[in-house]
Amino acid sequence: MLSTTPLFYLTLLTTTTLALPSPHRRATNQIVPIIVGGPQDTFVPNSITAAVGDILQFQFSNGNHTVTQSTLDAACAPIADGTGVHSGHIPFADGQTEVGTFNMPVLSAESMFLYCATGPHCQNGQVMVVNP
């Protein structure tokens, strides 16, 4: 049986790559949109490569979610010393016309692991990695 633990998802995300053509020149400080929530409680995309200076724009939809930083070894727990990123809960109600956003600058090229701290969302696979 295939494992469905958060560590499995993060390991899969950090070891899977796509063969895409790389552009010769890259615009600096791009805004990178990421959908948080949706019908399956996910991050879309759930694995991205971003440059230092880019802004990750988390766009919240369908339900109540967070963007919380973790580690690969403890995928569903906030960073212990309290220095990690945490958006707080950002709800999206049926009929709402504006999407809540959380903008996060990329400060390092190192891998960053993020999850949703709402209920069992992380345990159900709502995790992502930046710079796998």
C-alpha positions, 0 to 999 in steps of 0.5 A, a space after each residue: 500500500 502506498 504511504 500517504 503520510 505528510 513526510 511521504 508527500 514532502 519527500 515525493 515533492 523534493 525528489 520529483 522534477 519536471 523537465 521544462 525548458 529553461 528561459 535564457 533570461 528571467 525577470 526578477 522579483 516575480 509574483 508567484 501565485 499559489 492557490 490555497 484550499 480548493 475542493 481537495 484542500 491543497 496547495 496548487 502548485 505544491 512544489 515550486 522553484 522561486 528565486 530570492 526576491 520573488 514574492 509568493 502570493 498565496 490566494 485562499 479559497 474554499 474554507 479556512 487555511 493557513 500557510 505555516 512553515 515546517 521542516 522536512 522531518 516534522 511536516 505538520 508542526 511549526 518550526 519549534 523556535 517560533 521563527 517560521 512563517 505563519 499566515 494565521 487563519 485566512 477564511 474564505 466563505 461561500 459567496 465571498 467575492 474577494 480572495 484573501 491573500 498572504 504575500 511572502 518574499 523569498 529570502 533564501 534559495 534553500 528549501 522551505 516546507 509549508 503546510 496548512 495548520 487547520 485541523 487534519 489538512 496537513 495529515 491529509 496532504 496539504 503540504 508544499 515545498 519551495 525550492 525542492 
